[in-house]
Amino acid sequence: MNINFFPNLFLWLLLISLPEIIFSQSIDFTIQDVKFKSEGITLAGSILTPKKIVAAVVIVHGSDPVKREMEFAKRLAKEGIAVLTYDKRGVGKSGGVYVGPSVGTNNIDTTNLNLLSHDANEAVKTFRTYLKDKKTPIGLIGFSQAGWIIPIAASKNPQIEFMVLFSCPTITTLEQLRFQFYTNGNNSFWENHTEADAREHTKNDPDKYQFVATDPKISLNTLSIPGLWLFGEKDIQIPVKLCIEQLNTLKVQGKPFEYTLFPKLGHNTVSENDTAPFDISVQWIKQKTLKIQNLKTQVWQKK
């Protein structure tokens, strides 16, 4: 009796623990590691595939040296949105060199932004090969610095069919730096300054760095895909009201761009503490991609 007790106990423990492991891995989505080439280096990431896919997105990073955005990707995958997220160039398991510091000319000069947009496009091309349903729309979703990267990528890649931008600038890189240096990380900035004051400095402050500015409006003017911007009114990294003004100008020209402003939020509009921006973005993605899929079906039926 004693001889068989411990093996039987081990088997019993295995049987009661195994279903829990399988359940946690398969209830909403699967995760698969992936590698792809971009400009001579290898980038490493993960693909999250829901059981029923309604859309697909590639996550584009902000300016910091960040690895793949797994927690955000899981939130999307639970909503039926397939995700490819990867370690930024020179970070984690990705090759290449991360260009920093986070604030400075080398991080946001045209060369680096173009390089990062190329990485995003290669991620989209790779992702398409993993999606079984070729009608599944693929978009880009990103944060902050991605406001310059996503339009560049989308203007060069017809596979990108929509874009979602959290706290992303629509002004030039130099204008954004002027505003950021002016606010100087002061969380109480908007309690002591007016919108007119901020605009004056953003437009006219002398530049601390000298480089050719990237203007996202150049790429945005070439796009006809739907886009959604989500802003926090208390942002001290980008001048939100000025960015919205630029979007309104583009909307008047017929661009399918939308935005939502959250009066109580700052630069972090993807926090789990306030899910409203995330929830709105998911609802928007589902609505837009359903229309895209219906149009694809109509075109294919005519063929």
KOLMIZA-407085 format. One record per residue (C-alpha): x, y, z; residue in three letters. Coordinates in steps of 0.2 Angstrom, whole numbers, padded with zeros to 4 digits, always signed. Example, Ala and Ser with C-alpha at 12.3 -4.5 7.8 and 13.67 -1.06 7.14 Angstrom:
2
+0062-0022+0039ALA +0068-0005+0036SER 
***
This chain:
303
+0000+0000+0000MET +0014+0012+0005ASN +0023+0008-0011ILE +0009+0014-0023ASN +0004+0029-0012PHE +0016+0043-0018PHE +0015+0038-0037PRO -0004+0038-0036ASN -0003+0055-0026LEU +0008+0062-0040PHE -0004+0056-0054LEU -0019+0063-0044TRP -0010+0080-0042LEU -0006+0080-0061LEU -0024+0077-0066LEU -0031+0091-0056ILE -0018+0104-0061SER -0017+0099-0080LEU -0035+0106-0085PRO -0031+0122-0077GLU -0015+0124-0087ILE -0024+0120-0103ILE -0039+0132-0099PHE -0027+0147-0096SER -0019+0144-0112GLN -0034+0141-0123SER -0049+0151-0116ILE -0047+0167-0126ASP -0032+0166-0138PHE -0015+0157-0142THR +0002+0165-0142ILE +0015+0161-0155GLN +0033+0168-0155ASP +0038+0174-0172VAL +0054+0182-0180LYS +0055+0193-0196PHE +0068+0202-0205LYS +0069+0221-0207SER +0083+0231-0215GLU +0096+0218-0212GLY +0092+0213-0194ILE +0080+0201-0186THR +0065+0207-0175LEU +0057+0196-0162ALA +0039+0196-0157GLY +0023+0187-0153SER +0007+0184-0162ILE -0009+0182-0152LEU -0023+0174-0161THR -0041+0174-0154PRO -0052+0159-0157LYS -0063+0171-0168LYS -0054+0185-0176ILE -0063+0201-0181VAL -0048+0211-0185ALA -0029+0211-0184ALA -0017+0225-0178VAL +0002+0227-0177VAL +0007+0237-0162ILE +0019+0252-0165VAL +0030+0258-0151HIS +0032+0275-0142GLY +0049+0283-0140SER +0055+0272-0126ASP +0066+0256-0127PRO +0051+0244-0125VAL +0049+0226-0127LYS +0033+0218-0135ARG +0017+0226-0127GLU +0010+0209-0121MET -0002+0216-0108GLU -0010+0228-0121PHE -0010+0214-0134ALA -0019+0202-0122LYS -0032+0215-0119ARG -0035+0217-0138LEU -0035+0198-0141ALA -0048+0195-0128LYS -0059+0206-0139GLU -0056+0196-0154GLY -0042+0206-0162ILE -0027+0197-0167ALA -0011+0205-0163VAL +0007+0205-0168LEU +0018+0214-0155THR +0037+0214-0156TYR +0052+0220-0146ASP +0058+0237-0153LYS +0074+0237-0163ARG +0089+0235-0152GLY +0078+0230-0137VAL +0074+0213-0129GLY +0077+0199-0142LYS +0076+0210-0157SER +0093+0214-0166GLY +0099+0231-0172GLY +0102+0247-0161VAL +0089+0257-0151TYR +0092+0275-0155VAL +0090+0286-0140GLY +0089+0295-0129PRO +0070+0296-0128SER +0071+0315-0131VAL +0083+0321-0143GLY +0087+0323-0161THR +0093+0306-0165ASN +0077+0298-0158ASN +0065+0308-0169ILE +0075+0313-0184ASP +0068+0308-0201THR +0080+0294-0203THR +0076+0285-0187ASN +0057+0287-0190LEU +0058+0280-0207ASN +0068+0265-0201LEU +0055+0262-0188LEU +0041+0263-0200SER +0050+0251-0211HIS +0050+0239-0196ASP +0031+0241-0194ALA +0028+0237-0212ASN +0038+0221-0212GLU +0028+0216-0196ALA +0012+0219-0206VAL +0019+0209-0221LYS +0024+0195-0209THR +0007+0195-0200PHE -0003+0193-0216ARG +0006+0177-0219THR +0000+0170-0203TYR -0018+0175-0204LEU -0029+0161-0212LYS -0043+0172-0218ASP -0035+0184-0231LYS -0050+0196-0229LYS -0046+0200-0211THR -0041+0219-0211PRO -0024+0223-0204ILE -0021+0240-0195GLY -0008+0249-0185LEU -0011+0254-0167ILE +0002+0264-0157GLY +0007+0277-0144PHE +0014+0294-0144SER +0029+0294-0156GLN +0019+0281-0166ALA +0010+0297-0172GLY +0024+0300-0184TRP +0028+0282-0188ILE +0011+0275-0192ILE +0007+0288-0206PRO +0024+0285-0214ILE +0021+0266-0214ALA +0003+0267-0220ALA +0007+0279-0234SER +0020+0266-0241LYS +0010+0250-0237ASN -0007+0246-0245PRO -0010+0231-0234GLN -0013+0244-0219ILE -0032+0247-0219GLU -0035+0257-0203PHE -0025+0265-0189MET -0028+0269-0171VAL -0017+0282-0162LEU -0016+0285-0143PHE -0009+0302-0138SER -0001+0304-0155CYS +0005+0321-0162PRO -0001+0328-0178THR +0011+0342-0177ILE +0030+0342-0182THR +0043+0334-0172THR +0051+0351-0168LEU +0035+0358-0163GLU +0032+0344-0151GLN +0049+0346-0143LEU +0046+0364-0140ARG +0030+0361-0131PHE +0038+0346-0121GLN +0052+0357-0116PHE +0040+0371-0111TYR +0030+0360-0100THR +0045+0352-0093ASN +0036+0337-0085GLY +0026+0348-0074ASN +0010+0339-0070ASN +0002+0355-0064SER +0006+0364-0080PHE -0012+0367-0086TRP -0017+0374-0069GLU -0005+0389-0072ASN -0004+0391-0091HIS -0017+0395-0104THR -0019+0387-0121GLU -0014+0403-0130ALA +0002+0403-0120ASP +0006+0385-0124ALA +0003+0388-0143ARG +0014+0404-0143GLU +0029+0394-0136HIS +0025+0378-0147THR +0025+0389-0163LYS +0039+0401-0159ASN +0051+0395-0145ASP +0069+0394-0151PRO +0074+0376-0155ASP +0087+0367-0143LYS +0091+0355-0157TYR +0094+0358-0175GLN +0087+0345-0187PHE +0075+0343-0202VAL +0057+0341-0194ALA +0045+0327-0199THR +0028+0333-0202ASP +0015+0319-0201PRO +0003+0329-0211LYS +0013+0326-0227ILE +0009+0307-0225SER -0008+0310-0218LEU -0013+0320-0234ASN -0009+0304-0245THR -0020+0292-0235LEU -0038+0288-0237SER -0039+0274-0223ILE -0050+0277-0207PRO -0040+0284-0192GLY -0045+0286-0174LEU -0035+0297-0162TRP -0037+0297-0143LEU -0031+0312-0133PHE -0030+0317-0115GLY -0034+0335-0112GLU -0021+0336-0098LYS -0007+0330-0109ASP +0010+0338-0106ILE +0019+0329-0119GLN +0010+0335-0134ILE -0001+0350-0137PRO -0018+0341-0139VAL -0029+0356-0144LYS -0016+0361-0158LEU -0016+0342-0164CYS -0035+0342-0164ILE -0035+0358-0175GLU -0024+0350-0187GLN -0035+0334-0188LEU -0050+0346-0191ASN -0042+0353-0206THR -0039+0336-0213LEU -0057+0331-0209LYS -0063+0346-0219VAL -0053+0340-0234GLN -0063+0324-0233GLY -0050+0313-0224LYS -0059+0299-0214PRO -0051+0304-0197PHE -0060+0304-0180GLU -0054+0309-0163TYR -0060+0308-0145THR -0054+0320-0131LEU -0054+0314-0113PHE -0054+0330-0102PRO -0047+0321-0086LYS -0033+0311-0094LEU -0015+0315-0098GLY -0003+0307-0110HIS -0007+0289-0104ASN -0023+0286-0113THR -0021+0267-0112VAL -0021+0265-0093SER -0031+0250-0086GLU -0037+0262-0073ASN -0048+0271-0085ASP -0054+0259-0099THR -0065+0272-0109ALA -0051+0275-0122PRO -0047+0257-0124PHE -0066+0252-0125ASP -0069+0266-0138ILE -0055+0260-0149SER -0060+0242-0149VAL -0078+0247-0153GLN -0072+0258-0167TRP -0060+0245-0174ILE -0075+0232-0175LYS -0086+0244-0184GLN -0073+0250-0197LYS -0066+0233-0200THR -0084+0225-0203LEU -0087+0238-0216LYS -0070+0235-0224ILE -0074+0216-0224GLN -0091+0219-0232ASN -0083+0229-0246LEU -0070+0216-0249LYS -0084+0203-0250THR -0094+0213-0263GLN -0078+0216-0274VAL -0074+0197-0274TRP -0092+0193-0278GLN -0092+0204-0293LYS -0077+0195-0299LYS 
***
